[in-house]
Each structure stands twice: as structure tokens, then as C-alpha cells.
Amino acid sequence: MNSDCKIGIVENEEFFRARLKEELLEYQSISIWKNAEDCYRDNNLQSLDILLVDIGLPDMSGIDLIKLVKEKFPALKILVISGISSDDTIFQALQFGANGYIWKNELKELKSCVEDILNDGSVMSPSIGIRVLHFFRSRLCPTEEILSLREKQVLELIISGMKNNKIAFQLGISEGTIRKHINNIYKKLHVTNRVELMKKLSEMGYTSR
């Protein structure tokens, strides 16, 4: 665990601010803002490694903050922690650059989620992964022609939020083979990582449905 990383939290509810701090006690540097405006104006924002953002904030929403922050600091990692379950909201957050989206009732896994994102991964609550998977199945028909059967199996598990080691276990093949399949999938779909894959789904019209 990288206890020296700098974490920012944008949350307007006192109870959840306390919960987030409690789950992240092992990290030495945590900055907290009660609204998006104060966060965006703070010069300390540029020094953060990861920003945890609620969506339902007063005045400027978490979605607007994600968009502005990613435009100004594209390398900053962002994890959404929200109770809002709207499909449009979820896909907008991913489209604008969020590296993950989890529910507020799943904070026991928060430290693991933060570490995954800091290590260039992406995280989603299982139910969110299922929604993305259903969207993929209904809208990405062209991939049927360009992906092999095994690549389609791997891709569905990626979209569901499963990590490489679990994909390998479920399919009964090595992690090295999984990485090769994933590289082939990224090349064929013209993306370079899981976050870009989520963005591509959104850019194909999901939020305007």
C-alpha cells in the first residue's frame, strides 16, 4: 500500500466524510472539501494522486467537477463514490474520465479500490459492471465480427468488473494468456485500457438513449 499518496475527498454529507476518513486512516495525506467549487479552486488539487467524488453535491455536481478536473489535470485519478444509480449519471462519469464508480454502501472495499486505481486499474461495483455488460451485449454487435470467441468471453468478464487473475481462474487459463487476449481486444476496439473502453461505450450513444 502506498501510504504516502495524496488523497482528496469531495463529499457534502458529514456522516460519509467521517466514514471515508475512517476507511482511509492508513493514508497520511487526505484533503477534504464539502463542495465541488471549493475543491476546484484549491491549488492543492494539482498535487493529488486520487480524488474521491460524490455526484449529488450542492450547486456544481460531481459530474461537472469530474469534467473540469480531467480537462485541467488529465493524469489525476478519480473514483466516484455515490448513491445515485441513474444509468446516464454512471456513464457520464465514465465518459468524462472517472476511473471507477462504487456505491456508498460498499466502503469496506474502499482501500482496495483506491489501490487498484492508483496502480492504473479501474473499479466498478458488480451491479454497475452488469449494466455496462448488458449495454455492451445490446449495442456492440459489430464486435461479433472482429473478436474471437475467447476474446468475447474475456471482454464480457472485463466489462463486468472482474480482475485479470479472476478471469484467468474462471476460464481456466494463465494470467499471461489473459493479458495477451486483452491486448488483442484493445487493439481491435482501438482503446488502450479499461477506462477508455468504458468511455467508448458511452460515446456510442448510451447516455442519449
N, C-alpha and C positions, 0 to 999 in steps of 0.2 A: 504494500500500500504506500502511495506517495503522500505522506502526511504533510509535506511542505507545499503542496499545491494550494493555490488561492481560489476560494470558492465564493461566489456571490449568490444571494438569495433574494428574490423579489416576491413577497407574499404579504398581503394586507391583513390576514387574519392572525391575531396574536397566538391563538392555540397552535396553528400549524407552524408558525415561526419557531415556537418553542419545540415542537416535535422534530422539525428539521434539524435544529441545533443539537438536540439530544442524539439523533441518529448519526450526526457527523462530529461528535465530540473529539475524535482522534485527529481531526484536521486542525492545524494550528492557525490558519488564516481564513476567517469567514466574515464577509461583509453582508449587511442586511439592509434592504430598502423596503418601505411599506407601499411604494407605488412605482410605476414604470418611469414617470417623469424624473423623479429624484435619481433613480438608477442611471438613466441615460445621460443626465447632466454631470454625473460624478466622474472626475478624472481617474479615479481608481478602477473604473470599468476596464480600461485598456490593459491593466496588469493582471486581470483574472485568467485562470485556466479554464474554468467552467462556470456557467451561470444557470441557476435553477429558477425557473419562471412559472408562476401561476398564470392562468389565462384570464380568469374573471377578476381583473384588477379594476379599481375605480379610475374613471377618466380614460387615460390611454390603456388599451387592452394589452394582454400579454402577446397576442399575435402581432400587434403593431410594434411592440418593443422588439420582438424577435427579428422582424423585418429590418428595422432601423439598425439594430446592433450588428446583424450579419452584413449589412451594407458597409458599415463603418469598420468593423473588426471581423472579417470573414473567417479568421482562424479560431475565434473564440467558440468553445464547445457550449451547447445549450441543451439542457434537459427540461422538458415540460413536466410539471407535477400539478395535476389538475383533477377536478371532479367533473369537468364538462365533457360529456360523451358524444357531442354532436360530430357526425362524420365530417362535415365541412370544416369544423374547427380543427379536428385532428389532422386532416390532410393539408389545411392551410399552414399549420405549424410546421409540418414536414416539408412542405414546398418552400417555405421561407427560410429553412435552414436548420430547424431543430434536429438534434442528433438522437433524440429519444422522447418518448411520451409514456408516462406512467400515471396510474391513479393515486389519489391521495391516501387511499386505504391500503396501499402497498408499500408503506415507508420502511418496513422491516428489511426490504431488499435494497434500500436506497444506497448504502455504501457500495454494494456490488455494482449497481447501475452506474454510479459515478466513476468507479474504477474502469468499467468496461468502456465508457465514453472517453475517458482520458487516454485509454490505450487504442484510440481510433476506431472503436466499435460503435454500435448503435443498439439501443434497447427500446423495447415496446412491451407493454403489458400484454399477456396472452390474448385477451379479448380484442385488443386493438390489432394484433397481428392477424387474427382470424378475419376481421373486417377487411384488412388490406388484401388478404388471400382471396376472399370472395370477390373483391373488386377485380383482382388480377385474373381470376378464372372467367369472369363475365366480360372483361373488356380487352384483354390482351390476346385475342385469338391469333394474330399474326405470329406469335412466338411458337405456335404449334408447328409451324413450317420450318423454323430455323433452329430449334433446340432439339437435342436428342431426348429420348425417353428418360434417361438417367438425369440429364440436366434439368428437365422439367420437374422431376422428383426433388432434386436438390433445391431448385428455385422456390418451390412451394414451401419447403421447410425453412428456407431463409426468410421468406416473407412472413411466415408465422412467428418469427422472432427467435427461432432456435439457433443455438451457437454451434460452431463447427464440430466440436467434439461430440455433441449430442446427435447431430446429423449423421456423423460417421457411425456412431453406435446404432442408430435406428436403421440405417441402410446396410450395416454390416461390412463397411469398407474403411480404409485407413483415413486419417485426417489429411495426409498428403494428397490422396486421391480426391478428397472433397475440395481441397484448395485448388487443384487443377480444374475440377468441374466449375468451381466458382469463377476462376479466371476466364474460362471459356464463355460462361454466361455473361459476364461483364463485357467482354469483347463483342459478343453478338448483340447485346442490347445497348451498346455504346454508353456504358457507365463505368465508374471505377471503384465504387464502394456501395455499401448498403444504403447509406443516406441518399446518394444520388439515385438509386433505384426507387426509393420511396418518393423522391421528388418527381421522377419521371411518371410514376403512376398518377400523381396529382396533376401534372402538366398535361396529361392526356384527356383532361376534361372532367375529372371526378367531382371537383368542387362546384361545378356549374350545373350538375345534374339536377 
